[in-house]
Amino acid sequence: MVAGAAALWGAIGLFVDKLYQTDFTSVDIVAFRVSVSAILLWIYLKLINPDLLKVSWRDAYLFFGTGVLSIVFFNWSYFTAMRETSLSVAVVLLYTGPTFVVIMSRIFFGERITKNKQAALLFTLIGVVLVSELYPESGEISMYGLAVGVGAGFGYALYSIFSKIALKKYRPLTILFYTFLVASLFILPISDIATPEAAEKLMNPVNLVTVIGLAIFPTVLAYLLYTEGLKKIEAGKASITAMTEPVAATFIGIFMFGETLSSLQIAGIVLVMLSVLLIQQKRLR
């Protein structure tokens, strides 16, 4: 289940690329993803357990953190990075997230930064330099593309910080629903998906199916598979298994979009993935 979830996350570029071809912006695509996902999750929770929809309004700040500071910012940065760089590079830059988690967990939760974590931070830094081709005379990727890619990793990490606090009171699916709900309330007013032009584009069956597919497969279904998988295996093993996401995304980028990777970029991918392994090693003992 976890491997399936990771593969679905890795396939998100297929949907994003199609919507970009239709001239939807990064903000529009994020708005589609979070709003349709919120609706689908609401229906799902209503059917399986309506009690999971009950929360205290005093905890609204947690869902603002997961929904706006993390999901909205992360998705916008991630989708923009796909456009500015490539699917393969964007996914690897996203996986700088564990580095930010290590640093912020030390600040907010007092977690130790072990030697393994220090090595992971170094490997991630070197990996990002290699995969982004920032070495002299490369000039392959703009600083803006690099910034939004790393920003996606930072936003991705913020979800772990806020959700760790929320998990003390709520179930994962409850957190997920309100995360997408709050994200929708924030981003819909600044998006153009409610305009006549967007409605006209959605009249195209291919575009409509793409939007629904974006919400179902790499979002709702992926998170549901991951949540169910966590009931049966350890969190550490699930996190490592989820690293099939960049592998899936890389192969999709190569075989579907004709992207190519240099040997140094491949080495960078290996280093970034190795850093995630090192971060998770303690959990496997």
Salt bridges, closest charged atoms under 4 A:
ASP51 OD1 - LYS54 NZ 3.25
ASP59 OD2 - LYS169 NZ 2.75
GLU84 OE2 - ARG83 NE 3.81
GLU111 OE2 - LYS164 NZ 2.39
GLU228 OE2 - LYS231 NZ 3.26
